[in-house]
Amino acid sequence: MVAAAGQTPGEPAQKGSIVSIPSDVVKELAPTGKLRAAINLGNPVLAQGTPEAPRGVTVDLARELARRTSLALELVPFPAAGKVFEALKAGAWDVAFLAIEPVRAAEISFTAPYVIIEGVYLVPKDSPLKTVADVDRAGVRIGVNKNSAYDLYLTRTLKQAELVRGENGVALFVEQKLEATAGVKQPIAAYAREHPEVRVMDGRFMEIRQAMGTPREREAAAAYLCKFVEEMKASGFVADALKRSNQPDAAVAPAE
Protein backbone atom coordinates (compact mmCIF):
# COMPACT_ATOMS: atom_id res chain seq x y z
CA MET A 1 0.00 0.00 0.00
CA VAL A 2 1.23 3.49 -0.81
CA ALA A 3 0.39 6.40 1.45
CA ALA A 4 0.11 9.73 -0.32
CA ALA A 5 -1.02 13.25 0.39
CA GLY A 6 -3.63 14.92 -1.78
CA GLN A 7 -0.87 16.22 -4.05
CA THR A 8 2.74 15.13 -4.26
CA PRO A 9 5.66 17.53 -4.60
CA GLY A 10 6.44 18.35 -8.22
CA GLU A 11 2.97 17.59 -9.51
CA PRO A 12 1.30 20.28 -11.63
CA ALA A 13 -1.14 22.39 -9.66
CA GLN A 14 -4.68 21.36 -10.54
CA LYS A 15 -7.67 23.52 -11.30
CA GLY A 16 -10.56 23.70 -8.87
CA SER A 17 -10.71 25.01 -5.36
CA ILE A 18 -11.39 23.00 -2.24
CA VAL A 19 -14.99 23.65 -1.22
CA SER A 20 -17.00 22.49 1.75
CA ILE A 21 -17.93 18.84 1.29
CA PRO A 22 -21.07 17.50 3.02
CA SER A 23 -20.21 15.35 6.02
CA ASP A 24 -22.11 12.34 4.69
CA VAL A 25 -19.99 12.38 1.52
CA VAL A 26 -16.76 12.49 3.53
CA LYS A 27 -17.94 9.72 5.86
CA GLU A 28 -18.88 7.44 2.95
CA LEU A 29 -15.74 8.18 0.94
CA ALA A 30 -13.45 7.52 3.89
CA PRO A 31 -15.15 5.48 6.64
CA THR A 32 -11.72 4.55 8.04
CA GLY A 33 -10.51 8.15 8.04
CA LYS A 34 -8.46 7.70 4.85
CA LEU A 35 -9.56 7.69 1.24
CA ARG A 36 -8.39 4.26 0.04
CA ALA A 37 -8.13 4.23 -3.76
CA ALA A 38 -7.65 0.94 -5.60
CA ILE A 39 -5.13 1.27 -8.44
CA ASN A 40 -5.10 -1.42 -11.13
CA LEU A 41 -1.53 -1.77 -12.36
CA GLY A 42 -2.63 -4.50 -14.75
CA ASN A 43 -3.99 -1.94 -17.22
CA PRO A 44 -1.11 0.25 -18.46
CA VAL A 45 -3.51 2.78 -19.96
CA LEU A 46 -4.79 3.61 -16.49
CA ALA A 47 -1.72 3.15 -14.30
CA GLN A 48 1.99 2.69 -14.74
CA GLY A 49 4.98 2.40 -12.45
CA THR A 50 5.34 0.10 -9.46
CA PRO A 51 3.16 -0.77 -6.46
CA GLU A 52 5.44 1.48 -4.41
CA ALA A 53 5.30 4.38 -6.88
CA PRO A 54 2.27 4.15 -9.17
CA ARG A 55 1.44 6.90 -11.62
CA GLY A 56 -1.05 7.58 -14.40
CA VAL A 57 -4.53 8.98 -14.91
CA THR A 58 -6.12 6.96 -12.10
CA VAL A 59 -3.46 8.04 -9.61
CA ASP A 60 -3.93 11.66 -10.66
CA LEU A 61 -7.70 11.40 -10.26
CA ALA A 62 -7.35 9.80 -6.83
CA ARG A 63 -5.01 12.56 -5.68
CA GLU A 64 -7.29 15.27 -6.97
CA LEU A 65 -10.28 13.69 -5.24
CA ALA A 66 -8.32 13.59 -1.98
CA ARG A 67 -7.25 17.21 -2.43
CA ARG A 68 -10.80 18.41 -3.00
CA THR A 69 -12.20 16.51 -0.04
CA SER A 70 -9.23 17.32 2.24
CA LEU A 71 -8.83 13.60 2.94
CA ALA A 72 -5.60 11.70 3.48
CA LEU A 73 -5.07 9.34 0.56
CA GLU A 74 -3.93 5.73 0.58
CA LEU A 75 -3.22 4.18 -2.81
CA VAL A 76 -3.94 0.45 -2.75
CA PRO A 77 -2.29 -1.23 -5.77
CA PHE A 78 -3.57 -4.41 -7.43
CA PRO A 79 -2.09 -6.48 -10.29
CA ALA A 80 -5.39 -6.91 -12.15
CA ALA A 81 -8.95 -5.61 -12.33
CA GLY A 82 -10.30 -8.96 -11.16
CA LYS A 83 -8.24 -8.64 -7.98
CA VAL A 84 -9.71 -5.20 -7.35
CA PHE A 85 -13.23 -6.59 -7.57
CA GLU A 86 -12.39 -9.55 -5.35
CA ALA A 87 -11.01 -7.20 -2.70
CA LEU A 88 -14.35 -5.40 -2.47
CA LYS A 89 -15.73 -8.18 -0.27
CA ALA A 90 -12.94 -7.60 2.23
CA GLY A 91 -13.64 -3.86 2.32
CA ALA A 92 -10.13 -3.10 1.09
CA TRP A 93 -10.93 0.10 -0.81
CA ASP A 94 -13.33 3.03 -0.97
CA VAL A 95 -13.00 4.12 -4.60
CA ALA A 96 -11.82 2.14 -7.59
CA PHE A 97 -11.19 2.59 -11.29
CA LEU A 98 -12.83 -0.23 -13.24
CA ALA A 99 -14.64 -0.86 -16.49
CA ILE A 100 -18.41 -0.75 -16.20
CA GLU A 101 -19.78 -4.29 -16.29
CA PRO A 102 -23.16 -5.72 -15.17
CA VAL A 103 -21.54 -8.29 -12.87
CA ARG A 104 -19.59 -5.55 -11.11
CA ALA A 105 -22.48 -3.07 -11.10
CA ALA A 106 -24.42 -5.40 -8.82
CA GLU A 107 -21.94 -4.50 -6.07
CA ILE A 108 -20.40 -1.21 -7.21
CA SER A 109 -22.02 2.17 -7.93
CA PHE A 110 -20.31 3.45 -11.08
CA THR A 111 -19.95 6.94 -12.45
CA ALA A 112 -20.20 7.63 -16.16
CA PRO A 113 -16.98 6.63 -17.94
CA TYR A 114 -14.02 9.00 -17.96
CA VAL A 115 -11.97 7.08 -20.55
CA ILE A 116 -12.93 4.83 -23.46
CA ILE A 117 -10.52 2.12 -24.61
CA GLU A 118 -10.91 -0.84 -26.95
CA GLY A 119 -10.85 -4.58 -26.55
CA VAL A 120 -9.09 -6.38 -29.41
CA TYR A 121 -7.91 -9.85 -30.41
CA LEU A 122 -4.34 -11.02 -30.97
CA VAL A 123 -3.86 -14.01 -33.28
CA PRO A 124 -0.95 -15.85 -34.95
CA LYS A 125 0.26 -14.01 -38.04
CA ASP A 126 -0.89 -16.80 -40.38
CA SER A 127 -4.22 -17.37 -38.59
CA PRO A 128 -7.25 -18.03 -40.82
CA LEU A 129 -9.24 -15.78 -38.47
CA LYS A 130 -9.60 -12.46 -40.28
CA THR A 131 -12.50 -10.62 -38.65
CA VAL A 132 -13.87 -10.28 -35.12
CA ALA A 133 -16.88 -12.37 -36.11
CA ASP A 134 -14.58 -15.20 -37.23
CA VAL A 135 -13.36 -15.73 -33.67
CA ASP A 136 -16.66 -16.98 -32.29
CA ARG A 137 -16.62 -20.46 -33.76
CA ALA A 138 -16.21 -23.99 -32.46
CA GLY A 139 -12.61 -24.98 -31.80
CA VAL A 140 -11.35 -21.46 -31.16
CA ARG A 141 -9.75 -20.96 -27.74
CA ILE A 142 -9.23 -17.43 -26.44
CA GLY A 143 -6.86 -16.53 -23.63
CA VAL A 144 -8.15 -13.88 -21.22
CA ASN A 145 -7.17 -12.35 -17.91
CA LYS A 146 -9.57 -13.88 -15.40
CA ASN A 147 -12.41 -11.55 -14.35
CA SER A 148 -11.21 -8.73 -16.58
CA ALA A 149 -13.86 -6.57 -18.25
CA TYR A 150 -13.33 -8.39 -21.53
CA ASP A 151 -13.55 -11.80 -19.82
CA LEU A 152 -16.92 -10.81 -18.36
CA TYR A 153 -18.11 -9.38 -21.68
CA LEU A 154 -17.01 -12.37 -23.76
CA THR A 155 -18.51 -14.76 -21.22
CA ARG A 156 -21.87 -13.10 -21.90
CA THR A 157 -21.60 -12.76 -25.65
CA LEU A 158 -19.63 -15.65 -27.17
CA LYS A 159 -21.70 -18.56 -28.45
CA GLN A 160 -19.16 -21.15 -29.60
CA ALA A 161 -15.56 -20.13 -28.82
CA GLU A 162 -13.98 -21.26 -25.54
CA LEU A 163 -12.40 -18.88 -23.03
CA VAL A 164 -9.17 -19.96 -21.31
CA ARG A 165 -8.77 -17.92 -18.14
CA GLY A 166 -5.66 -17.17 -16.11
CA GLU A 167 -3.49 -14.46 -14.62
CA ASN A 168 -2.08 -13.52 -18.03
CA GLY A 169 -4.09 -14.14 -21.19
CA VAL A 170 -1.17 -13.45 -23.52
CA ALA A 171 1.03 -15.94 -21.66
CA LEU A 172 -1.71 -18.56 -21.98
CA PHE A 173 -1.97 -17.79 -25.70
CA VAL A 174 1.74 -18.45 -26.16
CA GLU A 175 2.16 -21.40 -23.80
CA GLN A 176 -0.93 -23.33 -24.88
CA LYS A 177 -0.77 -22.27 -28.55
CA LEU A 178 -4.29 -20.87 -28.41
CA GLU A 179 -6.06 -19.55 -31.47
CA ALA A 180 -6.43 -16.04 -30.02
CA THR A 181 -6.10 -13.87 -26.96
CA ALA A 182 -8.19 -10.87 -25.99
CA GLY A 183 -7.10 -7.70 -24.24
CA VAL A 184 -6.84 -3.95 -24.05
CA LYS A 185 -5.68 -2.54 -27.38
CA GLN A 186 -2.59 -0.62 -26.23
CA PRO A 187 -0.67 -3.45 -24.47
CA ILE A 188 -1.82 -5.97 -27.09
CA ALA A 189 -0.51 -3.73 -29.88
CA ALA A 190 2.76 -3.18 -27.99
CA TYR A 191 3.24 -6.94 -27.68
CA ALA A 192 2.58 -7.43 -31.41
CA ARG A 193 5.19 -4.82 -32.33
CA GLU A 194 7.83 -6.89 -30.52
CA HIS A 195 6.63 -10.28 -31.79
CA PRO A 196 6.36 -10.48 -35.60
CA GLU A 197 4.85 -13.97 -35.40
CA VAL A 198 1.53 -12.48 -34.22
CA ARG A 199 -0.82 -9.73 -35.38
CA VAL A 200 -3.59 -7.60 -33.95
CA MET A 201 -6.89 -8.34 -35.65
CA ASP A 202 -8.57 -5.36 -37.32
CA GLY A 203 -11.59 -4.01 -35.48
CA ARG A 204 -12.62 -4.20 -31.84
CA PHE A 205 -14.86 -6.72 -30.13
CA MET A 206 -15.92 -4.29 -27.41
CA GLU A 207 -15.71 -0.74 -26.14
CA ILE A 208 -14.30 -0.71 -22.60
CA ARG A 209 -15.86 2.09 -20.55
CA GLN A 210 -13.56 2.94 -17.67
CA ALA A 211 -15.26 4.60 -14.71
CA MET A 212 -14.84 5.39 -11.04
CA GLY A 213 -16.84 3.40 -8.55
CA THR A 214 -17.59 3.03 -4.85
CA PRO A 215 -19.22 0.16 -2.95
CA ARG A 216 -23.01 0.02 -3.30
CA GLU A 217 -25.19 1.73 -0.70
CA ARG A 218 -22.78 4.64 -0.35
CA GLU A 219 -25.27 6.87 -2.15
CA ALA A 220 -23.88 10.26 -1.13
CA ALA A 221 -20.35 9.27 -2.15
CA ALA A 222 -21.58 7.86 -5.46
CA ALA A 223 -23.45 11.06 -6.30
CA TYR A 224 -20.38 13.16 -5.48
CA LEU A 225 -18.14 10.95 -7.64
CA CYS A 226 -20.51 11.32 -10.60
CA LYS A 227 -20.19 15.11 -10.45
CA PHE A 228 -16.44 14.88 -9.88
CA VAL A 229 -15.89 12.74 -12.98
CA GLU A 230 -17.93 15.06 -15.18
CA GLU A 231 -15.91 18.05 -14.00
CA MET A 232 -12.62 16.20 -14.54
CA LYS A 233 -13.61 15.47 -18.13
CA ALA A 234 -14.95 18.94 -18.89
CA SER A 235 -11.99 20.79 -17.36
CA GLY A 236 -9.42 18.90 -19.41
CA PHE A 237 -7.97 17.20 -16.32
CA VAL A 238 -8.44 13.68 -17.73
CA ALA A 239 -6.98 14.62 -21.11
CA ASP A 240 -3.96 16.25 -19.46
CA ALA A 241 -3.39 13.24 -17.21
CA LEU A 242 -3.50 10.87 -20.18
CA LYS A 243 -1.03 13.07 -22.03
CA ARG A 244 1.36 13.17 -19.07
CA SER A 245 1.29 9.38 -18.84
CA ASN A 246 1.89 8.98 -22.59
CA GLN A 247 -1.48 7.43 -23.45
CA PRO A 248 -2.44 9.32 -26.63
CA ASP A 249 -4.62 6.51 -27.99
CA ALA A 250 -7.01 6.54 -25.03
CA ALA A 251 -10.09 8.68 -25.62
CA VAL A 252 -11.68 10.90 -23.01
CA ALA A 253 -15.29 9.80 -22.64
CA PRO A 254 -17.95 12.29 -23.73
CA ALA A 255 -19.96 14.26 -21.19
CA GLU A 256 -22.82 12.29 -19.70
DRENDO-1510 file (C-alpha; in Angstrom, 1 decimal, always signed):
<recs>
REC; n; res; u; v; w
REC; 1; MET; +0.0; +0.0; +0.0 .
REC; 2; VAL; +1.2; +3.5; -0.8 .
REC; 3; ALA; +0.4; +6.4; +1.4 .
REC; 4; ALA; +0.1; +9.7; -0.3 .
REC; 5; ALA; -1.0; +13.2; +0.4 .
REC; 6; GLY; -3.6; +14.9; -1.8 .
REC; 7; GLN; -0.9; +16.2; -4.0 .
REC; 8; THR; +2.7; +15.1; -4.3 .
REC; 9; PRO; +5.7; +17.5; -4.6 .
REC; 10; GLY; +6.4; +18.4; -8.2 .
REC; 11; GLU; +3.0; +17.6; -9.5 .
REC; 12; PRO; +1.3; +20.3; -11.6 .
REC; 13; ALA; -1.1; +22.4; -9.7 .
REC; 14; GLN; -4.7; +21.4; -10.5 .
REC; 15; LYS; -7.7; +23.5; -11.3 .
REC; 16; GLY; -10.6; +23.7; -8.9 .
REC; 17; SER; -10.7; +25.0; -5.4 .
REC; 18; ILE; -11.4; +23.0; -2.2 .
REC; 19; VAL; -15.0; +23.6; -1.2 .
REC; 20; SER; -17.0; +22.5; +1.7 .
REC; 21; ILE; -17.9; +18.8; +1.3 .
REC; 22; PRO; -21.1; +17.5; +3.0 .
REC; 23; SER; -20.2; +15.4; +6.0 .
REC; 24; ASP; -22.1; +12.3; +4.7 .
REC; 25; VAL; -20.0; +12.4; +1.5 .
REC; 26; VAL; -16.8; +12.5; +3.5 .
REC; 27; LYS; -17.9; +9.7; +5.9 .
REC; 28; GLU; -18.9; +7.4; +2.9 .
REC; 29; LEU; -15.7; +8.2; +0.9 .
REC; 30; ALA; -13.5; +7.5; +3.9 .
REC; 31; PRO; -15.1; +5.5; +6.6 .
REC; 32; THR; -11.7; +4.6; +8.0 .
REC; 33; GLY; -10.5; +8.2; +8.0 .
REC; 34; LYS; -8.5; +7.7; +4.9 .
REC; 35; LEU; -9.6; +7.7; +1.2 .
REC; 36; ARG; -8.4; +4.3; +0.0 .
REC; 37; ALA; -8.1; +4.2; -3.8 .
REC; 38; ALA; -7.6; +0.9; -5.6 .
REC; 39; ILE; -5.1; +1.3; -8.4 .
REC; 40; ASN; -5.1; -1.4; -11.1 .
REC; 41; LEU; -1.5; -1.8; -12.4 .
REC; 42; GLY; -2.6; -4.5; -14.8 .
REC; 43; ASN; -4.0; -1.9; -17.2 .
REC; 44; PRO; -1.1; +0.2; -18.5 .
REC; 45; VAL; -3.5; +2.8; -20.0 .
REC; 46; LEU; -4.8; +3.6; -16.5 .
REC; 47; ALA; -1.7; +3.2; -14.3 .
REC; 48; GLN; +2.0; +2.7; -14.7 .
REC; 49; GLY; +5.0; +2.4; -12.4 .
REC; 50; THR; +5.3; +0.1; -9.5 .
REC; 51; PRO; +3.2; -0.8; -6.5 .
REC; 52; GLU; +5.4; +1.5; -4.4 .
REC; 53; ALA; +5.3; +4.4; -6.9 .
REC; 54; PRO; +2.3; +4.1; -9.2 .
REC; 55; ARG; +1.4; +6.9; -11.6 .
REC; 56; GLY; -1.1; +7.6; -14.4 .
REC; 57; VAL; -4.5; +9.0; -14.9 .
REC; 58; THR; -6.1; +7.0; -12.1 .
REC; 59; VAL; -3.5; +8.0; -9.6 .
REC; 60; ASP; -3.9; +11.7; -10.7 .
REC; 61; LEU; -7.7; +11.4; -10.3 .
REC; 62; ALA; -7.3; +9.8; -6.8 .
REC; 63; ARG; -5.0; +12.6; -5.7 .
REC; 64; GLU; -7.3; +15.3; -7.0 .
REC; 65; LEU; -10.3; +13.7; -5.2 .
REC; 66; ALA; -8.3; +13.6; -2.0 .
REC; 67; ARG; -7.2; +17.2; -2.4 .
REC; 68; ARG; -10.8; +18.4; -3.0 .
REC; 69; THR; -12.2; +16.5; +0.0 .
REC; 70; SER; -9.2; +17.3; +2.2 .
REC; 71; LEU; -8.8; +13.6; +2.9 .
REC; 72; ALA; -5.6; +11.7; +3.5 .
REC; 73; LEU; -5.1; +9.3; +0.6 .
REC; 74; GLU; -3.9; +5.7; +0.6 .
REC; 75; LEU; -3.2; +4.2; -2.8 .
REC; 76; VAL; -3.9; +0.5; -2.8 .
REC; 77; PRO; -2.3; -1.2; -5.8 .
REC; 78; PHE; -3.6; -4.4; -7.4 .
REC; 79; PRO; -2.1; -6.5; -10.3 .
REC; 80; ALA; -5.4; -6.9; -12.2 .
REC; 81; ALA; -9.0; -5.6; -12.3 .
REC; 82; GLY; -10.3; -9.0; -11.2 .
REC; 83; LYS; -8.2; -8.6; -8.0 .
REC; 84; VAL; -9.7; -5.2; -7.3 .
REC; 85; PHE; -13.2; -6.6; -7.6 .
REC; 86; GLU; -12.4; -9.6; -5.3 .
REC; 87; ALA; -11.0; -7.2; -2.7 .
REC; 88; LEU; -14.3; -5.4; -2.5 .
REC; 89; LYS; -15.7; -8.2; -0.3 .
REC; 90; ALA; -12.9; -7.6; +2.2 .
REC; 91; GLY; -13.6; -3.9; +2.3 .
REC; 92; ALA; -10.1; -3.1; +1.1 .
REC; 93; TRP; -10.9; +0.1; -0.8 .
REC; 94; ASP; -13.3; +3.0; -1.0 .
REC; 95; VAL; -13.0; +4.1; -4.6 .
REC; 96; ALA; -11.8; +2.1; -7.6 .
REC; 97; PHE; -11.2; +2.6; -11.3 .
REC; 98; LEU; -12.8; -0.2; -13.2 .
REC; 99; ALA; -14.6; -0.9; -16.5 .
REC; 100; ILE; -18.4; -0.7; -16.2 .
REC; 101; GLU; -19.8; -4.3; -16.3 .
REC; 102; PRO; -23.2; -5.7; -15.2 .
REC; 103; VAL; -21.5; -8.3; -12.9 .
REC; 104; ARG; -19.6; -5.5; -11.1 .
REC; 105; ALA; -22.5; -3.1; -11.1 .
REC; 106; ALA; -24.4; -5.4; -8.8 .
REC; 107; GLU; -21.9; -4.5; -6.1 .
REC; 108; ILE; -20.4; -1.2; -7.2 .
REC; 109; SER; -22.0; +2.2; -7.9 .
REC; 110; PHE; -20.3; +3.4; -11.1 .
REC; 111; THR; -19.9; +6.9; -12.5 .
REC; 112; ALA; -20.2; +7.6; -16.2 .
REC; 113; PRO; -17.0; +6.6; -17.9 .
REC; 114; TYR; -14.0; +9.0; -18.0 .
REC; 115; VAL; -12.0; +7.1; -20.5 .
REC; 116; ILE; -12.9; +4.8; -23.5 .
REC; 117; ILE; -10.5; +2.1; -24.6 .
REC; 118; GLU; -10.9; -0.8; -27.0 .
REC; 119; GLY; -10.9; -4.6; -26.6 .
REC; 120; VAL; -9.1; -6.4; -29.4 .
REC; 121; TYR; -7.9; -9.8; -30.4 .
REC; 122; LEU; -4.3; -11.0; -31.0 .
REC; 123; VAL; -3.9; -14.0; -33.3 .
REC; 124; PRO; -1.0; -15.8; -34.9 .
REC; 125; LYS; +0.3; -14.0; -38.0 .
REC; 126; ASP; -0.9; -16.8; -40.4 .
REC; 127; SER; -4.2; -17.4; -38.6 .
REC; 128; PRO; -7.3; -18.0; -40.8 .
REC; 129; LEU; -9.2; -15.8; -38.5 .
REC; 130; LYS; -9.6; -12.5; -40.3 .
REC; 131; THR; -12.5; -10.6; -38.6 .
REC; 132; VAL; -13.9; -10.3; -35.1 .
REC; 133; ALA; -16.9; -12.4; -36.1 .
REC; 134; ASP; -14.6; -15.2; -37.2 .
REC; 135; VAL; -13.4; -15.7; -33.7 .
REC; 136; ASP; -16.7; -17.0; -32.3 .
REC; 137; ARG; -16.6; -20.5; -33.8 .
REC; 138; ALA; -16.2; -24.0; -32.5 .
REC; 139; GLY; -12.6; -25.0; -31.8 .
REC; 140; VAL; -11.4; -21.5; -31.2 .
REC; 141; ARG; -9.7; -21.0; -27.7 .
REC; 142; ILE; -9.2; -17.4; -26.4 .
REC; 143; GLY; -6.9; -16.5; -23.6 .
REC; 144; VAL; -8.1; -13.9; -21.2 .
REC; 145; ASN; -7.2; -12.3; -17.9 .
REC; 146; LYS; -9.6; -13.9; -15.4 .
REC; 147; ASN; -12.4; -11.6; -14.3 .
REC; 148; SER; -11.2; -8.7; -16.6 .
REC; 149; ALA; -13.9; -6.6; -18.3 .
REC; 150; TYR; -13.3; -8.4; -21.5 .
REC; 151; ASP; -13.5; -11.8; -19.8 .
REC; 152; LEU; -16.9; -10.8; -18.4 .
REC; 153; TYR; -18.1; -9.4; -21.7 .
REC; 154; LEU; -17.0; -12.4; -23.8 .
REC; 155; THR; -18.5; -14.8; -21.2 .
REC; 156; ARG; -21.9; -13.1; -21.9 .
REC; 157; THR; -21.6; -12.8; -25.7 .
REC; 158; LEU; -19.6; -15.6; -27.2 .
REC; 159; LYS; -21.7; -18.6; -28.4 .
REC; 160; GLN; -19.2; -21.1; -29.6 .
REC; 161; ALA; -15.6; -20.1; -28.8 .
REC; 162; GLU; -14.0; -21.3; -25.5 .
REC; 163; LEU; -12.4; -18.9; -23.0 .
REC; 164; VAL; -9.2; -20.0; -21.3 .
REC; 165; ARG; -8.8; -17.9; -18.1 .
REC; 166; GLY; -5.7; -17.2; -16.1 .
REC; 167; GLU; -3.5; -14.5; -14.6 .
REC; 168; ASN; -2.1; -13.5; -18.0 .
REC; 169; GLY; -4.1; -14.1; -21.2 .
REC; 170; VAL; -1.2; -13.4; -23.5 .
REC; 171; ALA; +1.0; -15.9; -21.7 .
REC; 172; LEU; -1.7; -18.6; -22.0 .
REC; 173; PHE; -2.0; -17.8; -25.7 .
REC; 174; VAL; +1.7; -18.4; -26.2 .
REC; 175; GLU; +2.2; -21.4; -23.8 .
REC; 176; GLN; -0.9; -23.3; -24.9 .
REC; 177; LYS; -0.8; -22.3; -28.6 .
REC; 178; LEU; -4.3; -20.9; -28.4 .
REC; 179; GLU; -6.1; -19.6; -31.5 .
REC; 180; ALA; -6.4; -16.0; -30.0 .
REC; 181; THR; -6.1; -13.9; -27.0 .
REC; 182; ALA; -8.2; -10.9; -26.0 .
REC; 183; GLY; -7.1; -7.7; -24.2 .
REC; 184; VAL; -6.8; -3.9; -24.1 .
REC; 185; LYS; -5.7; -2.5; -27.4 .
REC; 186; GLN; -2.6; -0.6; -26.2 .
REC; 187; PRO; -0.7; -3.4; -24.5 .
REC; 188; ILE; -1.8; -6.0; -27.1 .
REC; 189; ALA; -0.5; -3.7; -29.9 .
REC; 190; ALA; +2.8; -3.2; -28.0 .
REC; 191; TYR; +3.2; -6.9; -27.7 .
REC; 192; ALA; +2.6; -7.4; -31.4 .
REC; 193; ARG; +5.2; -4.8; -32.3 .
REC; 194; GLU; +7.8; -6.9; -30.5 .
REC; 195; HIS; +6.6; -10.3; -31.8 .
REC; 196; PRO; +6.4; -10.5; -35.6 .
REC; 197; GLU; +4.8; -14.0; -35.4 .
REC; 198; VAL; +1.5; -12.5; -34.2 .
REC; 199; ARG; -0.8; -9.7; -35.4 .
REC; 200; VAL; -3.6; -7.6; -34.0 .
REC; 201; MET; -6.9; -8.3; -35.6 .
REC; 202; ASP; -8.6; -5.4; -37.3 .
REC; 203; GLY; -11.6; -4.0; -35.5 .
REC; 204; ARG; -12.6; -4.2; -31.8 .
REC; 205; PHE; -14.9; -6.7; -30.1 .
REC; 206; MET; -15.9; -4.3; -27.4 .
REC; 207; GLU; -15.7; -0.7; -26.1 .
REC; 208; ILE; -14.3; -0.7; -22.6 .
REC; 209; ARG; -15.9; +2.1; -20.6 .
REC; 210; GLN; -13.6; +2.9; -17.7 .
REC; 211; ALA; -15.3; +4.6; -14.7 .
REC; 212; MET; -14.8; +5.4; -11.0 .
REC; 213; GLY; -16.8; +3.4; -8.5 .
REC; 214; THR; -17.6; +3.0; -4.9 .
REC; 215; PRO; -19.2; +0.2; -3.0 .
REC; 216; ARG; -23.0; +0.0; -3.3 .
REC; 217; GLU; -25.2; +1.7; -0.7 .
REC; 218; ARG; -22.8; +4.6; -0.4 .
REC; 219; GLU; -25.3; +6.9; -2.1 .
REC; 220; ALA; -23.9; +10.3; -1.1 .
REC; 221; ALA; -20.4; +9.3; -2.1 .
REC; 222; ALA; -21.6; +7.9; -5.5 .
REC; 223; ALA; -23.5; +11.1; -6.3 .
REC; 224; TYR; -20.4; +13.2; -5.5 .
REC; 225; LEU; -18.1; +10.9; -7.6 .
REC; 226; CYS; -20.5; +11.3; -10.6 .
REC; 227; LYS; -20.2; +15.1; -10.5 .
REC; 228; PHE; -16.4; +14.9; -9.9 .
REC; 229; VAL; -15.9; +12.7; -13.0 .
REC; 230; GLU; -17.9; +15.1; -15.2 .
REC; 231; GLU; -15.9; +18.0; -14.0 .
REC; 232; MET; -12.6; +16.2; -14.5 .
REC; 233; LYS; -13.6; +15.5; -18.1 .
REC; 234; ALA; -15.0; +18.9; -18.9 .
REC; 235; SER; -12.0; +20.8; -17.4 .
REC; 236; GLY; -9.4; +18.9; -19.4 .
REC; 237; PHE; -8.0; +17.2; -16.3 .
REC; 238; VAL; -8.4; +13.7; -17.7 .
REC; 239; ALA; -7.0; +14.6; -21.1 .
REC; 240; ASP; -4.0; +16.3; -19.5 .
REC; 241; ALA; -3.4; +13.2; -17.2 .
REC; 242; LEU; -3.5; +10.9; -20.2 .
REC; 243; LYS; -1.0; +13.1; -22.0 .
REC; 244; ARG; +1.4; +13.2; -19.1 .
REC; 245; SER; +1.3; +9.4; -18.8 .
REC; 246; ASN; +1.9; +9.0; -22.6 .
REC; 247; GLN; -1.5; +7.4; -23.5 .
REC; 248; PRO; -2.4; +9.3; -26.6 .
REC; 249; ASP; -4.6; +6.5; -28.0 .
REC; 250; ALA; -7.0; +6.5; -25.0 .
REC; 251; ALA; -10.1; +8.7; -25.6 .
REC; 252; VAL; -11.7; +10.9; -23.0 .
REC; 253; ALA; -15.3; +9.8; -22.6 .
REC; 254; PRO; -18.0; +12.3; -23.7 .
REC; 255; ALA; -20.0; +14.3; -21.2 .
REC; 256; GLU; -22.8; +12.3; -19.7 .
</recs>
